Amino acid sequence: MEIGSVHFNGYASLAPMAGVADRAFRELCMSYGAAFVASEMVSSKGLTMGDKKSKELIAISEKERPAAIQIFGTDPEIMAESVQYVLTSNPQFIDINMGCPAPKIAGNGAGSALMKNPPLVGQIVKAVVNAAGNTPVTVKCRAGWDENQINAVEIAKICEDAGAAAITVHGRTRVQMYAPPVNTDIIRAVKEAVSIPVIGNGDIVDGQTAALMFEHTNCDFLAVGRGALGRPWIFSQINAYMNEGRYLPEPPVSERMRVMLAHVAKICEYKGDKVGIKEARKHAAWYVKGIRGAAKYRSEICTLESVEQLAEIAFKIAAENQE
């Protein structure tokens, strides 16, 4: 697939996920064959006001390229102004968030709430495209706001007309959040309505579900979000299945624990032990999901205070789940 003049190899990218898709996780997913990664969403207003945390979120290491930086906001001028800060990190492209369902984002008119205001969508995309120059701009949206306003096709056409180079569609409405099965029909409808690349998103958990998304929607590419949580190897699974029709099983529990510890070590390296170990708790809980005795281990992980403590838990899990 190509976004603007940027070519990507592979079939799936890591979707932007707030509080999850940080540098450590992005680098890990790239090592398993993600075609590209996207940052956690960054406040355009925060960037223009010099917010330290916002500026930290736009940092991209060489190990995670190709990479996109995703921005959110409601004011076209502020969104455009924030681009100058984003470009200092030299991303391969810039993504605009029009899909986040979180109340603190959508409640302020940003994220998925923008889909209720199609004229504003066009203004924002046009402003960001003009500010970005030669750097491609993409949009991530949902099927719509609710079942009475499923307007992803309309939004996609507006984005294309405003200069967007690609669009990612999560096949659920904002009201549906993440609950029912993804609506592949709306993703297919968007693909049929625009000429820019369409990236399908939702319910992709392995090579087979990736193949089904391509088959049902005819989309150009995939974005994997929750399916990668505690499972960065999903990208290897997708690549193997799409390239060779080969099914890669889940790694042995011992390997899952090894990857978990390496992942947490990187989080602590990049963010410091105090912040890192707190952030590591949710990732560790995802890694142990489905393992025998997971509930017991999750309760221990919730009070995790050190990497050494997590290593002890990991060794216990591996010993009790020998395959």
C-alpha positions as CSV (number, residue, x, y, z in Angstrom):
1,M,0.0,0.0,0.0
2,E,1.0,3.6,-0.6
3,I,0.0,6.6,1.4
4,G,0.9,9.6,-0.7
5,S,4.4,8.8,-1.9
6,V,5.2,6.6,1.1
7,H,5.2,2.8,0.4
8,F,4.5,0.3,3.1
9,N,5.3,-3.4,3.1
10,G,3.1,-6.0,4.8
11,Y,-0.6,-6.1,5.6
12,A,-1.3,-4.5,9.0
13,S,-0.3,-1.6,11.2
14,L,-0.5,-0.9,14.9
15,A,-3.5,1.3,15.4
16,P,-3.1,4.5,17.6
17,M,-4.2,3.7,21.1
18,A,-4.1,6.2,23.9
19,G,-2.2,5.0,27.0
20,V,-1.0,1.9,25.1
21,A,0.8,2.6,21.8
22,D,3.9,4.2,23.4
23,R,7.4,4.0,22.1
24,A,8.2,0.6,23.8
25,F,5.1,-1.1,22.4
26,R,5.5,0.5,18.9
27,E,9.1,-0.7,18.6
28,L,8.0,-4.2,19.8
29,C,5.2,-4.4,17.2
30,M,7.6,-3.3,14.5
31,S,10.0,-6.1,15.4
32,Y,7.2,-8.6,14.8
33,G,6.4,-7.3,11.4
34,A,4.0,-4.4,11.8
35,A,4.0,-2.4,8.5
36,F,3.9,0.9,10.4
37,V,2.8,2.2,13.7
38,A,0.9,5.2,14.9
39,S,1.5,7.3,18.1
40,E,-0.9,7.8,20.9
41,M,-3.3,10.6,20.0
42,V,-1.8,14.0,20.8
43,S,-3.7,17.2,21.6
44,S,-3.3,19.8,19.0
45,K,-4.1,22.4,21.6
46,G,-1.5,21.0,23.9
47,L,1.2,21.1,21.2
48,T,0.5,24.8,20.4
49,M,0.5,25.7,24.1
50,G,3.9,24.0,24.7
51,D,2.5,21.2,26.9
52,K,5.4,19.0,27.9
53,K,3.5,15.7,27.8
54,S,2.1,16.5,24.3
55,K,5.6,17.2,23.0
56,E,6.9,13.9,24.5
57,L,4.1,12.0,22.7
58,I,5.3,13.1,19.2
59,A,8.8,11.7,19.6
60,I,9.6,8.8,17.2
61,S,12.7,6.6,17.4
62,E,14.3,5.1,14.3
63,K,13.3,1.6,15.4
64,E,9.6,2.3,15.0
65,R,9.6,3.8,11.5
66,P,7.7,4.1,9.3
67,A,5.4,5.9,11.8
68,A,2.5,8.3,12.0
69,I,1.7,10.9,14.6
70,Q,-2.0,11.2,15.4
71,I,-3.5,14.5,16.4
72,F,-6.9,15.5,17.7
73,G,-8.9,18.7,18.2
74,T,-11.8,20.7,17.0
75,D,-10.4,24.0,15.8
76,P,-9.0,23.9,12.2
77,E,-6.6,26.8,12.9
78,I,-5.1,25.2,16.0
79,M,-5.0,21.8,14.3
80,A,-3.0,23.4,11.4
81,E,-0.8,25.3,13.8
82,S,0.1,22.1,15.7
83,V,1.4,20.5,12.5
84,Q,4.6,22.6,12.7
85,Y,5.4,20.9,15.9
86,V,4.5,17.4,14.6
87,L,6.8,17.9,11.6
88,T,9.8,18.3,13.8
89,S,9.6,14.6,14.5
90,N,9.6,13.9,10.7
91,P,6.7,11.3,10.7
92,Q,6.0,9.4,7.5
93,F,2.4,10.8,7.7
94,I,0.0,12.6,10.1
95,D,-3.2,11.0,11.2
96,I,-6.3,12.9,12.3
97,N,-8.4,11.3,15.1
98,M,-12.1,11.2,14.3
99,G,-12.8,7.9,15.9
100,C,-12.0,8.1,19.7
101,P,-15.1,7.3,21.7
102,A,-13.8,8.3,25.1
103,P,-16.2,10.7,26.9
104,K,-13.4,13.2,27.7
105,I,-12.6,13.5,24.0
106,A,-15.9,13.0,22.3
107,G,-17.6,15.0,25.0
108,N,-15.6,18.0,24.0
109,G,-16.5,17.7,20.3
110,A,-13.3,16.0,19.2
111,G,-12.6,12.4,18.2
112,S,-15.7,10.5,17.0
113,A,-18.0,13.5,17.8
114,L,-16.5,15.2,14.7
115,M,-18.6,12.8,12.6
116,K,-21.7,14.7,13.7
117,N,-20.3,17.8,12.0
118,P,-19.3,16.9,8.4
119,P,-18.6,20.6,7.4
120,L,-16.1,20.9,10.2
121,V,-14.5,17.6,9.2
122,G,-13.7,19.1,5.8
123,Q,-12.3,22.3,7.3
124,I,-10.0,20.4,9.6
125,V,-8.7,18.0,7.0
126,K,-8.1,20.8,4.5
127,A,-6.3,23.0,7.1
128,V,-4.0,20.1,8.2
129,V,-3.3,19.1,4.6
130,N,-2.3,22.6,3.7
131,A,-0.1,22.9,6.8
132,A,1.6,19.5,6.3
133,G,3.0,20.3,2.9
134,N,4.6,17.1,1.4
135,T,3.7,15.0,4.4
136,P,0.6,12.9,3.7
137,V,-2.4,13.3,6.0
138,T,-4.8,10.5,6.8
139,V,-8.0,10.2,8.9
140,K,-9.3,7.5,11.3
141,C,-13.0,7.5,11.8
142,R,-15.8,5.2,12.9
143,A,-18.9,3.9,11.1
144,G,-20.7,6.9,12.5
145,W,-22.0,8.3,15.8
146,D,-24.9,6.0,16.3
147,E,-27.2,3.7,14.4
148,N,-29.2,6.6,13.1
149,Q,-26.1,8.4,11.8
150,I,-23.9,5.9,10.1
151,N,-22.1,8.3,7.8
152,A,-18.6,7.0,7.3
153,V,-19.1,7.1,3.5
154,E,-20.0,10.8,3.6
155,I,-17.1,11.5,5.9
156,A,-14.7,9.6,3.7
157,K,-15.7,11.5,0.6
158,I,-15.3,14.8,2.4
159,C,-11.8,13.7,3.7
160,E,-10.8,12.7,0.2
161,D,-12.0,15.9,-1.4
162,A,-10.1,17.9,1.3
163,G,-6.8,16.1,0.4
164,A,-6.6,13.1,2.8
165,A,-4.3,10.5,1.4
166,A,-6.0,7.5,3.1
167,I,-8.8,6.7,5.6
168,T,-9.1,4.1,8.4
169,V,-12.6,3.0,9.3
170,H,-13.4,1.2,12.5
171,G,-16.6,-0.6,11.7
172,R,-18.5,0.4,14.8
173,T,-20.4,3.5,15.8
174,R,-19.3,5.6,18.8
175,V,-22.3,4.4,20.8
176,Q,-21.3,0.8,20.2
177,M,-17.8,1.5,21.5
178,Y,-16.1,-2.0,21.2
179,A,-19.0,-4.3,22.0
180,P,-20.8,-5.9,19.0
181,P,-19.1,-7.6,16.1
182,V,-17.6,-5.1,13.6
183,N,-19.7,-4.0,10.7
184,T,-17.7,-4.9,7.6
185,D,-20.4,-3.7,5.3
186,I,-19.7,0.0,6.1
187,I,-16.0,-0.5,5.5
188,R,-16.7,-2.1,2.1
189,A,-19.1,0.8,1.3
190,V,-16.3,3.3,2.1
191,K,-13.9,1.4,-0.1
192,E,-16.4,1.5,-3.0
193,A,-17.0,5.2,-2.5
194,V,-13.5,6.6,-2.6
195,S,-10.3,6.2,-4.6
196,I,-7.8,6.7,-1.8
197,P,-6.6,3.7,0.3
198,V,-9.1,2.4,2.9
199,I,-7.7,0.7,6.0
200,G,-10.0,-1.7,7.8
201,N,-10.1,-1.8,11.6
202,G,-11.9,-3.9,14.2
203,D,-12.0,-7.5,15.5
204,I,-8.7,-8.5,13.9
205,V,-7.1,-11.1,16.2
206,D,-5.1,-13.4,14.0
207,G,-4.2,-14.3,10.4
208,Q,-7.6,-15.8,9.6
209,T,-9.6,-12.8,10.8
210,A,-7.2,-10.5,8.9
211,A,-7.9,-12.5,5.7
212,L,-11.7,-12.3,6.4
213,M,-11.5,-8.5,6.8
214,F,-9.8,-8.2,3.4
215,E,-12.3,-10.6,1.8
216,H,-15.4,-9.0,3.2
217,T,-14.4,-5.4,2.7
218,N,-11.9,-5.3,-0.2
219,C,-9.9,-2.8,1.9
220,D,-6.3,-2.0,1.1
221,F,-4.8,-2.5,4.5
222,L,-5.5,-3.3,8.1
223,A,-5.0,-1.5,11.4
224,V,-4.8,-3.8,14.5
225,G,-5.7,-2.3,17.9
226,R,-7.0,-4.4,20.8
227,G,-5.9,-7.6,19.0
228,A,-2.3,-6.7,19.7
229,L,-2.7,-6.1,23.4
230,G,-0.3,-8.6,25.1
231,R,0.1,-10.2,21.7
232,P,2.6,-8.2,19.6
233,W,3.3,-11.3,17.6
234,I,-0.1,-10.9,15.9
235,F,1.7,-9.1,13.1
236,S,3.9,-12.2,12.4
237,Q,0.7,-14.3,12.4
238,I,-1.0,-12.0,9.9
239,N,2.0,-11.9,7.6
240,A,2.5,-15.6,7.6
241,Y,-1.1,-16.3,6.9
242,M,-1.5,-13.7,4.1
243,N,1.9,-14.6,2.5
244,E,1.8,-18.4,2.8
245,G,-1.5,-19.4,4.1
246,R,0.4,-20.6,7.2
247,Y,-1.2,-20.6,10.6
248,L,1.2,-19.5,13.4
249,P,-0.1,-20.7,16.8
250,E,0.2,-18.6,19.9
251,P,3.8,-18.8,21.4
252,P,4.4,-21.1,24.3
253,V,3.7,-19.6,27.7
254,S,7.4,-19.4,28.5
255,E,8.0,-17.3,25.3
256,R,5.0,-15.1,26.2
257,M,6.5,-14.4,29.6
258,R,9.9,-13.7,28.0
259,V,8.4,-11.1,25.7
260,M,6.4,-9.6,28.5
261,L,9.5,-9.1,30.6
262,A,11.4,-7.6,27.7
263,H,8.5,-5.3,27.0
264,V,8.2,-4.1,30.6
265,A,12.0,-3.5,30.7
266,K,11.7,-1.2,27.7
267,I,8.8,0.7,29.3
268,C,10.9,1.3,32.4
269,E,14.0,2.2,30.4
270,Y,12.1,4.9,28.5
271,K,9.8,6.2,31.2
272,G,11.8,5.5,34.4
273,D,11.0,2.7,36.9
274,K,8.4,4.6,38.9
275,V,6.2,5.5,36.0
276,G,7.1,2.5,34.0
277,I,6.1,-0.2,36.5
278,K,2.7,1.4,36.9
279,E,2.2,1.4,33.2
280,A,3.5,-2.1,33.0
281,R,0.6,-3.5,35.1
282,K,-2.0,-3.3,32.4
283,H,0.4,-4.7,29.8
284,A,1.3,-7.6,32.0
285,A,-2.4,-8.3,32.7
286,W,-2.9,-8.6,28.9
287,Y,0.1,-11.0,28.5
288,V,-1.4,-13.4,31.1
289,K,-4.9,-13.4,29.6
290,G,-6.1,-16.9,28.9
291,I,-3.3,-18.6,30.8
292,R,-4.2,-21.1,33.5
293,G,-4.5,-19.3,36.8
294,A,-4.7,-15.9,35.1
295,A,-7.2,-14.4,37.6
296,K,-4.8,-15.1,40.5
297,Y,-1.8,-13.6,38.6
298,R,-3.7,-10.5,37.6
299,S,-4.4,-9.7,41.2
300,E,-0.7,-9.9,41.9
301,I,0.1,-7.8,38.9
302,C,-2.3,-5.1,40.0
303,T,0.0,-4.3,42.9
304,L,3.2,-4.7,41.0
305,E,6.0,-2.6,42.4
306,S,9.2,-3.7,40.5
307,V,10.4,-5.6,37.5
308,E,12.0,-8.1,39.8
309,Q,8.5,-8.9,41.3
310,L,7.1,-9.3,37.8
311,A,10.0,-11.7,36.9
312,E,9.1,-13.9,39.9
313,I,5.5,-14.0,38.7
314,A,6.6,-14.8,35.2
315,F,8.8,-17.7,36.3
316,K,5.9,-19.1,38.4
317,I,3.5,-18.8,35.4
318,A,6.0,-20.5,33.0
319,A,6.7,-23.3,35.5
320,E,3.0,-24.0,36.1
321,N,2.2,-23.9,32.3
322,Q,4.9,-26.0,30.8
323,E,3.9,-27.3,27.3
